[in-house]
Structure formats: structure tokens, C-alpha cells
Amino acid sequence: MDNKEIFNVFFREKPAMMLVELKNSKEVYASSLAKQIDCTYSHVVKILQEMEKSGLVNFEKQGRLKLLTLTKTGSEVADHIDGIRNLL
């Protein structure tokens, strides 16, 4: 089993990578995040809504678009996920 496969055993790949991408990007919108992690827009929005309920991300309205930002907790979780990914 290679490193990517073992990582996916412990974490669902798309949600974990969403947090890591948010941590590493300055300004992110759901549509651009969907492209970055190769996922559908509707799936990304559904996951982001769950993350917002859990206090991991915030939506900031800018005109017609919603900018995504990590909360302090979300940033810490993303750091840990990225660290674990790098260890594997």
C-alpha cells in the first residue's frame, strides 16, 4: 500500500485536501476549490456547509461571491492533516 492509499484509509481525501488547500491559499471560492481538488462544485459546497457548522470555515460575502476562510480551529486541523500527510 503506497502513502496516498494509507492516507486515504485514515482520512476522506476530498474534505482533508479542501482544508489543506484553504490553508495554503489566500483567496478561495468554492468554484476554484472544486477545480483544485478535482471535485464537483455541489459536493464541495455540501462539505463546506458541514465544515461551517463545525466551526472550521467561514463564508465571507463579496458581492455575488463567497470567499472562504479557515477559522482558527480550521487552520489548526489543516496543519495537523498536512503534517500527517507529510509523515506518510
Steps between C-alpha positions, in 0.01 A plus 500: 500500500653834400495823702198649324293187558585481870417870539159433343444216749515749787344802331243560232719650234284786366400663832854467636649652187242781505628612841863475388429699181317767701797523735745544213295753298430869553161552334290196420148457372307173495521478120880541494538255789297242308741530207808479725394172661327357190153481651155619398385842615188360669703244697745771613216726616337215693827420680569870565157543659579215740839654575333836568259334748803344671675835526784420258427748217331836452320636196558872437271654242676719242241621254349192339784272610577342836864501604607203711725536803609260769417569860776466761382145570480422129854624449628281784320194360641572152852528647464161669357334187783642289755383757360147505491491120866603488595231755338228290 
